[in-house]
Amino acid sequence: MMNKNTLTIAGRQFRSYFNGPIAYIVVSLVLIILGFLFWETFFLFGRATVREMFRYFSLINYFALPALTMGLIAEEKRTGTIELLITMPVTDAQVIVGKYLGVLGLYAIMVVLTLPYPISVGNLGNLDWGPVFSGYLGLLLQGAALLGIGLMMSSFTDNQLIAFFGALAVSIFFFLVDKFLPFMPSGLAGFAEQISFDFHVESMRRGVIALRDVLFFASIAAGCLLVAFRSLESRRWS
Amino acid sequence: MSDVMIEARDLTKKYGPVTALRDVSFEVRKGEVVGFLGPNGAGKTTTMKILTCFIAPTEGQARVNGADIFDDPMKVRESIGYLPESTPLYTEMLVLEYLQFIAKMRGFTGEEARKRIKKAVEQTSLEDVIAKEIRALSKGYRQRVGLAQALVHEPDVLILDEPMSGLDPNQAAEIRELIKQIGEERTVILSTHDLAEVQVTCSRVLIIANGRLVADDTPDELRERAGKASYQVTVLAKEGAYRDSEQSKAVRDALGKIGGVASVRQREAEGKDELLFTVLPKSAEDIRAEIFQSAVDGGFVLLGLEKKAEALDKVFRDLTTGDTEELSAREQKKAEARARKKKRDAAKKADAKAEAKKAEPKKTDADADDGDDAEKEEA
């Protein structure tokens, strides 16, 4: 699944973001909104922590990441370049994984661009770096799962807009699913909490790295990639 | 290994209830330039997509350069350079960037990649636009980028889906020249609905209609299927001359005596004082000089002498319209002629014989009506 072609596709995908406006728009918008939300309350609380930044960032992710993934496959389907790509000596799985790594790379850049926050907070006060580290891991994992969802939705259609709103709907479902726990029957509530993205990210924001949280996001991402792979492959038989 | 580069066996493709391709079989040998000809939606693109392993056939199998499309799609793709319909490209990339990406995907790096890209760029004369964004290029240049992309790995087989569509005549001529050049050492399959294109570029023609292969011939053979050339001879009529007059008989005899003539038929002339004959030759040899000589010897005045070659598009229409079953053009003609004869027999008994003679169909639409009538009458 992983070979040179996968990386070549990933590299092209990554670079293509910087040939168009989407990446610039999304990344700068995320950073501006994040900066506004974070610094507005930071001095109010007067505590040397970046937990709030992780909270805002993971919230923005639900809305911003579908914009990065919407074109991944849908646009290639629309323009027909998918045909050229797939008729190269690559497997469908390599195409999917390559595309995924490409957008994951862009997301990683976006996350790295927030490093000034903990660094400056660390200069202002005594910052505990443990939760910062686990917080970043949580952010990456949550993003990885959301990007998987976006890629999957993009593989279903040749229309970027449909891919965007489809991914947005699924993402928001995973965000809202534990927000109505009091109204749910108790059995369902337990389940709803377990599949909530926030629930799994929250413990990592607090500094706890649990295997089940890591596995949760990893399996969501892997499951989505598998579905995307099947969806891409289905063209052969339909 | 044999020199059969592409071998398709009973390819059938169904999209849900629609059958896009039925039992298509063919072989393409090394060094052939084969044209896929057919109306839109006939199954040309489907066949190409199957050969490039983009889609799988519902039934049947194919091998490209010895590799099976099911068992070894990677090897199949390695042997193929493919230009899909309407030339999809990553338009936001620079031409060079794009070709570098393709070279990398094809497994070439460093100096090797540079050399191959340079060669492909030279072959397709892209030097001037190499640093431009693809989206800024004209249709002709894009087409060439698409070709360059297909050539980078110097594939044994080149599959081009409508490489000429949307090009102006100059651009088309350039691409045609390029394809011919490439076809000298490689195997090329190209699809088109342009007949002139096939005649110029291809050494073999596969005609596909409604998902079936209806013809597999060289352009020359195809033309022969439609019958050889014929000659229209117009002679000045002497006063009072009519179809069955002495004069027309004399001319018919004179023409019939020419060595290369198979038959002479008299037809209704347009002008009052003209006699019109259709002369069918025995071979493809030009007999216009002989016809002229016989006019001089026979002392009749030649008003017109025209050689009419059956155009390839007539063959194309005959093969691709109407019933999908392969029905030879000639049989169709015969049936129509018979139908006309019957019809006219009923209407005009006196003139029946003469009328039947000229019942040679000219236009397909007009014939279609007659065909319907024939069915009724025969039933």
Chai-1 contact restraints between the chains, C-beta under 6 A:
chainA,res_idxA,chainB,res_idxB,connection_type,confidence,min_distance_angstrom,max_distance_angstrom,comment,restraint_id
A,N5,B,M105,contact,1.0,0.0,6.0,A-B,restraint_1
A,T8,B,K104,contact,1.0,0.0,6.0,A-B,restraint_2
A,T8,B,M105,contact,1.0,0.0,6.0,A-B,restraint_3
A,R12,B,F101,contact,1.0,0.0,6.0,A-B,restraint_4
A,N19,B,E92,contact,1.0,0.0,6.0,A-B,restraint_5
A,G20,B,E92,contact,1.0,0.0,6.0,A-B,restraint_6
A,T79,B,P88,contact,1.0,0.0,6.0,A-B,restraint_7
A,G80,B,P84,contact,1.0,0.0,6.0,A-B,restraint_8
A,G80,B,P88,contact,1.0,0.0,6.0,A-B,restraint_9
A,T81,B,P88,contact,1.0,0.0,6.0,A-B,restraint_10
A,T81,B,Y90,contact,1.0,0.0,6.0,A-B,restraint_11
A,E83,B,F54,contact,1.0,0.0,6.0,A-B,restraint_12
A,E83,B,P84,contact,1.0,0.0,6.0,A-B,restraint_13
A,L84,B,P88,contact,1.0,0.0,6.0,A-B,restraint_14
A,I86,B,F54,contact,1.0,0.0,6.0,A-B,restraint_15
A,T87,B,T52,contact,1.0,0.0,6.0,A-B,restraint_16
A,T87,B,F54,contact,1.0,0.0,6.0,A-B,restraint_17
A,T87,B,R77,contact,1.0,0.0,6.0,A-B,restraint_18
A,T87,B,Y82,contact,1.0,0.0,6.0,A-B,restraint_19
A,M88,B,M105,contact,1.0,0.0,6.0,A-B,restraint_20
A,P89,B,M74,contact,1.0,0.0,6.0,A-B,restraint_21
A,P89,B,R77,contact,1.0,0.0,6.0,A-B,restraint_22
A,P89,B,E78,contact,1.0,0.0,6.0,A-B,restraint_23
A,R236,B,I55,contact,1.0,0.0,6.0,A-B,restraint_24
A,R236,B,A56,contact,1.0,0.0,6.0,A-B,restraint_25
